[in-house]
Amino acid sequence: CKNFKVLLNRKEFYLMELLMLNVGQITTREAIIEYVWDRRSYVSQNTIDVYVSRLRKKIDSESKNMVISTIPCLGYQFSKKETLQKSRM
């Protein structure tokens, strides 16, 4: 496993931390809002999508083994690429 550094802003850091705490599990949009933003704040679906997209670009450029996947209607999953492929079969 290769170690690498990725520069993240504060919200990206919290989002990545949450995904890593739940590696291999589905993280719902509601859980992301509660962890990354103040749950009393309005956060649009698009805002979450933008942060996940930014994080994917930063992680995918460095990591060959891990991936952030969208699980339709449920949320996101951070897992090893081969684990994700097996679970979809």
NORCOR-V69160 format. One record per pair of residues at least 6 apart in sequence whose ideal C-beta (glycine too) atoms are under 6 Angstrom apart, sorted by the first residue. I is the first residue (numbers start at 1). J is the second residue. D is the distance in whole Angstrom. If there is no record, write none. Layout:
# NORCOR-V69160
i->{I & I}
j->{J & J}
d->{D & D}
This chain:
# NORCOR-V69160
i->{4 & 6 & 6 & 11 & 12 & 14 & 15 & 15 & 15 & 16 & 18 & 19 & 19 & 23 & 24 & 26 & 26 & 26 & 26 & 27 & 27 & 28 & 29 & 29 & 32 & 33 & 33 & 37 & 52 & 56 & 65 & 67 & 68 & 68 & 69 & 69 & 70 & 71}
j->{62 & 58 & 62 & 36 & 55 & 36 & 36 & 51 & 55 & 55 & 35 & 27 & 78 & 78 & 79 & 71 & 74 & 75 & 77 & 75 & 76 & 75 & 48 & 75 & 48 & 39 & 43 & 43 & 76 & 68 & 80 & 81 & 76 & 78 & 77 & 84 & 76 & 77}
d->{4 & 5 & 6 & 5 & 5 & 5 & 5 & 6 & 6 & 6 & 5 & 6 & 4 & 5 & 5 & 5 & 5 & 5 & 5 & 5 & 5 & 4 & 6 & 5 & 6 & 6 & 5 & 5 & 6 & 5 & 6 & 5 & 6 & 5 & 5 & 6 & 6 & 5}
